[in-house]
Amino acid sequence: METQELILKYLKYKPNSSSKKILEGLNSVVSYATLKRCLSRLLEENYITQQGNAKNSRYALSPTFNLFYPINLDQYFSKEVDEREVLMSYNFSLIPETLQNVTLFTIQELTLLNNLQNKFSKNVVQLPAFEYQKNMERLVIDLSWKSSQIEGNTYSLLETERLLKDKQTAAGKTKDEAIMLLNHKDAIDFVVANPNYFLMLSISKMEELHSILIKELGVDRNIKTRRVGITGTNYRPPDNEFQIREALQLTVENYF
């Protein structure tokens, strides 16, 4: 694996290189035979592409590499924000080009997901009504809490449970934090009450759900029209309303 990582790092900065050039770039830390085996493995995993044959072969990183190559999170977060390697802006070719040529799930993964879905559906049908309701309440609490945490909400899981079940606000928390959690509950309740509504997704349906989530929070409705930043990263989301809508539409058309 270490040799493969060295090859990938080399090709990141020097794409379309021959095996001989890669070997020289690695300062011959491995044998040529080992290098060729690693290149074959990377081709099988679709992390690199090959153009030409035999001595004319040239290698480069594939679109799949950026989507699936594992990242050492401890190593990534040990670096200062400015030292982390990130895309600085949205990749507008991701949906219309990259994802059109990449299979997101393997056959084994799809089989596993389908088996789990079938098992879930079977178990749900067999649940008594009160047990089903109990599990849904737990899901609403957990999902509302975790989703709100991503947005900076400081309610604990226990405080969230008290708020959603007993309407008991937590001491020392802002009103907006409570509203955010209650809005999440309303949004989930809306989805559960209308199970067929989101079978075919659309931008208008996303905006409708978004309106429930931001109710009474002083947040702009629908697609944003001004630049926003994300704490802890140099990535900057797109601020062009029309580009955002186009990307959303491509997502809806291709994956729902």
C-alpha positions as CSV (number, residue, x, y, z in Angstrom):
1,M,0.0,0.0,0.0
2,E,2.9,2.4,0.7
3,T,4.2,2.0,-2.8
4,Q,0.8,2.6,-4.3
5,E,0.5,5.8,-2.2
6,L,3.9,7.0,-3.5
7,I,2.8,6.3,-7.1
8,L,-0.5,8.2,-6.6
9,K,1.3,11.2,-5.0
10,Y,3.8,11.3,-7.9
11,L,1.0,11.1,-10.6
12,K,-0.9,13.9,-8.8
13,Y,1.9,16.4,-9.7
14,K,3.2,14.7,-12.8
15,P,0.3,13.1,-14.7
16,N,0.7,11.2,-18.0
17,S,4.0,9.7,-16.9
18,S,5.6,6.4,-18.1
19,S,6.4,3.6,-15.7
20,K,10.1,4.4,-16.1
21,K,9.5,8.1,-15.2
22,I,7.5,7.0,-12.2
23,L,10.3,4.7,-11.1
24,E,12.9,7.5,-11.4
25,G,10.5,9.9,-9.5
26,L,10.4,7.4,-6.6
27,N,14.2,7.3,-6.6
28,S,14.1,3.6,-7.3
29,V,12.9,2.8,-3.7
30,V,11.1,-0.3,-5.2
31,S,12.0,-2.7,-8.0
32,Y,10.6,-2.2,-11.5
33,A,8.7,-5.5,-11.2
34,T,7.1,-4.3,-7.9
35,L,6.2,-1.0,-9.6
36,K,4.5,-2.7,-12.5
37,R,2.5,-4.9,-10.1
38,C,1.3,-1.8,-8.1
39,L,0.3,0.0,-11.4
40,S,-1.7,-3.1,-12.4
41,R,-3.5,-3.1,-9.0
42,L,-4.2,0.6,-9.2
43,L,-5.7,0.1,-12.7
44,E,-7.9,-2.7,-11.4
45,E,-9.1,-0.4,-8.5
46,N,-9.7,2.3,-11.1
47,Y,-7.5,4.8,-9.2
48,I,-5.4,5.5,-12.3
49,T,-5.9,5.4,-16.1
50,Q,-3.6,4.1,-18.8
51,Q,-3.1,5.5,-22.3
52,G,-1.1,3.6,-24.9
53,N,0.4,0.1,-24.6
54,A,3.7,-1.5,-23.6
55,K,6.5,1.1,-23.7
56,N,4.2,3.8,-24.9
57,S,2.0,3.5,-21.8
58,R,1.3,6.7,-19.8
59,Y,-0.5,6.8,-16.5
60,A,-2.6,9.5,-14.8
61,L,-5.0,9.7,-11.9
62,S,-8.6,8.7,-12.7
63,P,-11.8,10.6,-11.8
64,T,-12.5,7.8,-9.4
65,F,-9.4,8.5,-7.4
66,N,-10.7,11.8,-6.1
67,L,-14.0,10.2,-5.1
68,F,-12.9,7.1,-3.3
69,Y,-9.3,7.1,-2.3
70,P,-9.1,6.8,1.5
71,I,-7.9,9.8,3.5
72,N,-6.0,9.6,6.8
73,L,-8.3,11.9,8.8
74,D,-5.9,12.2,11.8
75,Q,-3.1,13.3,9.5
76,Y,-5.4,15.7,7.7
77,F,-6.7,17.4,10.8
78,S,-3.2,17.6,12.4
79,K,-2.4,20.2,9.8
80,E,-3.2,23.9,10.0
81,V,-6.2,24.9,7.9
82,D,-4.0,26.6,5.3
83,E,-1.8,23.5,4.9
84,R,-4.7,21.1,4.1
85,E,-5.1,20.0,0.5
86,V,-8.7,20.9,-0.4
87,L,-10.6,22.0,-3.5
88,M,-10.9,25.7,-3.1
89,S,-14.2,25.9,-5.0
90,Y,-17.1,23.7,-6.2
91,N,-16.2,21.1,-8.9
92,F,-18.8,21.9,-11.6
93,S,-17.7,18.9,-13.7
94,L,-18.5,16.5,-10.8
95,I,-22.1,15.6,-11.8
96,P,-22.2,16.0,-15.6
97,E,-18.8,14.4,-16.2
98,T,-17.2,12.5,-13.4
99,L,-20.2,10.8,-11.8
100,Q,-21.5,9.9,-15.3
101,N,-18.4,7.6,-15.7
102,V,-18.1,6.3,-12.2
103,T,-20.0,3.5,-10.4
104,L,-20.7,4.7,-6.9
105,F,-21.4,1.2,-5.5
106,T,-19.9,-2.2,-6.3
107,I,-22.2,-5.1,-7.0
108,Q,-21.4,-6.5,-3.6
109,E,-22.3,-3.2,-1.9
110,L,-25.6,-2.9,-3.8
111,T,-26.5,-6.5,-2.9
112,L,-25.8,-5.8,0.8
113,L,-27.8,-2.5,0.7
114,N,-30.7,-4.3,-1.0
115,N,-30.6,-7.1,1.6
116,L,-30.6,-4.7,4.4
117,Q,-33.5,-2.7,2.9
118,N,-35.5,-5.8,2.5
119,K,-34.8,-6.9,6.1
120,F,-35.8,-3.5,7.4
121,S,-39.0,-3.5,5.4
122,K,-39.9,-6.9,6.7
123,N,-39.1,-6.0,10.3
124,V,-41.1,-2.7,10.1
125,V,-44.2,-4.6,8.9
126,Q,-44.0,-6.9,11.9
127,L,-43.6,-4.2,14.5
128,P,-46.7,-3.4,16.7
129,A,-48.0,0.1,16.2
130,F,-46.7,1.4,19.6
131,E,-43.2,-0.1,18.9
132,Y,-43.1,1.6,15.5
133,Q,-44.1,4.9,17.0
134,K,-41.5,4.5,19.8
135,N,-38.7,3.9,17.3
136,M,-39.8,6.8,15.1
137,E,-39.7,9.1,18.1
138,R,-36.2,8.0,18.9
139,L,-35.2,8.5,15.2
140,V,-36.6,12.0,15.2
141,I,-34.7,13.0,18.4
142,D,-31.4,11.5,17.2
143,L,-31.6,12.9,13.7
144,S,-32.7,16.4,14.8
145,W,-29.9,16.6,17.4
146,K,-27.1,15.4,15.1
147,S,-28.2,17.5,12.1
148,S,-28.5,20.6,14.3
149,Q,-25.1,19.9,15.8
150,I,-23.6,20.2,12.3
151,E,-25.1,23.8,12.2
152,G,-23.4,24.7,15.5
153,N,-26.4,23.9,17.8
154,T,-25.1,23.3,21.4
155,Y,-28.1,21.3,22.8
156,S,-27.1,18.0,24.2
157,L,-28.9,14.8,23.2
158,L,-30.7,14.7,26.5
159,E,-31.7,18.4,26.2
160,T,-33.0,17.7,22.7
161,E,-35.1,14.9,24.0
162,R,-36.6,17.0,26.7
163,L,-37.3,19.8,24.2
164,L,-39.0,17.6,21.5
165,K,-41.0,15.4,23.9
166,D,-41.8,17.9,26.7
167,K,-41.3,21.3,25.1
168,Q,-38.7,22.0,27.8
169,T,-36.0,24.4,26.7
170,A,-32.5,24.1,28.1
171,A,-31.0,26.8,30.4
172,G,-28.3,28.9,28.8
173,K,-29.3,28.1,25.3
174,T,-30.6,30.6,22.7
175,K,-34.1,30.7,21.4
176,D,-32.9,30.1,17.9
177,E,-31.3,26.8,19.0
178,A,-34.6,25.5,20.3
179,I,-36.4,26.7,17.1
180,M,-33.8,24.9,14.9
181,L,-34.5,21.6,16.7
182,L,-38.2,22.0,16.6
183,N,-38.0,22.8,12.9
184,H,-36.1,19.6,12.3
185,K,-38.8,17.6,14.0
186,D,-41.4,19.3,11.9
187,A,-39.5,18.6,8.7
188,I,-39.1,14.9,9.6
189,D,-42.7,14.7,10.6
190,F,-43.6,16.2,7.2
191,V,-41.5,13.6,5.3
192,V,-42.9,10.7,7.4
193,A,-46.5,11.9,6.9
194,N,-46.0,12.2,3.1
195,P,-44.0,9.1,2.2
196,N,-44.8,9.2,-1.5
197,Y,-44.2,12.9,-1.9
198,F,-40.4,12.6,-2.2
199,L,-40.2,9.5,-4.4
200,M,-39.6,11.9,-7.2
201,L,-37.5,14.7,-6.0
202,S,-37.4,18.2,-7.4
203,I,-35.9,21.6,-6.5
204,S,-39.3,22.9,-5.6
205,K,-39.8,20.1,-3.1
206,M,-36.3,20.7,-1.6
207,E,-37.2,24.4,-1.2
208,E,-40.5,23.4,0.5
209,L,-38.6,21.3,3.0
210,H,-36.0,24.0,3.5
211,S,-38.8,26.4,4.3
212,I,-39.8,24.2,7.2
213,L,-36.2,23.9,8.5
214,I,-35.6,27.7,8.5
215,K,-39.0,28.8,9.9
216,E,-38.6,31.8,12.3
217,L,-34.8,31.7,12.0
218,G,-34.2,34.8,9.9
219,V,-32.6,32.7,7.2
220,D,-33.1,33.4,3.5
221,R,-35.4,31.0,1.8
222,N,-34.6,28.8,-1.1
223,I,-31.2,29.0,-3.0
224,K,-28.8,31.5,-1.5
225,T,-27.7,34.5,-3.5
226,R,-24.8,35.7,-1.5
227,R,-21.4,34.3,-0.6
228,V,-21.0,32.3,2.6
229,G,-18.0,30.8,4.3
230,I,-17.5,27.5,6.1
231,T,-15.5,27.6,9.4
232,G,-12.4,25.4,9.4
233,T,-11.7,25.2,5.7
234,N,-10.5,27.3,2.8
235,Y,-13.3,25.9,0.5
236,R,-15.8,28.5,-0.6
237,P,-19.2,27.3,-1.8
238,P,-20.5,28.8,-5.1
239,D,-22.5,32.0,-4.7
240,N,-24.0,32.2,-8.1
241,E,-27.7,31.4,-7.8
242,F,-28.0,30.1,-11.4
243,Q,-25.0,27.8,-11.1
244,I,-26.3,26.4,-7.8
245,R,-29.7,25.7,-9.3
246,E,-28.1,24.1,-12.4
247,A,-26.0,21.8,-10.2
248,L,-29.1,20.9,-8.1
249,Q,-31.1,20.2,-11.2
250,L,-28.4,17.9,-12.6
251,T,-28.4,16.0,-9.3
252,V,-32.1,15.5,-9.4
253,E,-32.2,14.4,-13.0
254,N,-29.3,11.9,-12.6
255,Y,-29.8,10.4,-9.2
256,F,-33.5,10.5,-8.4
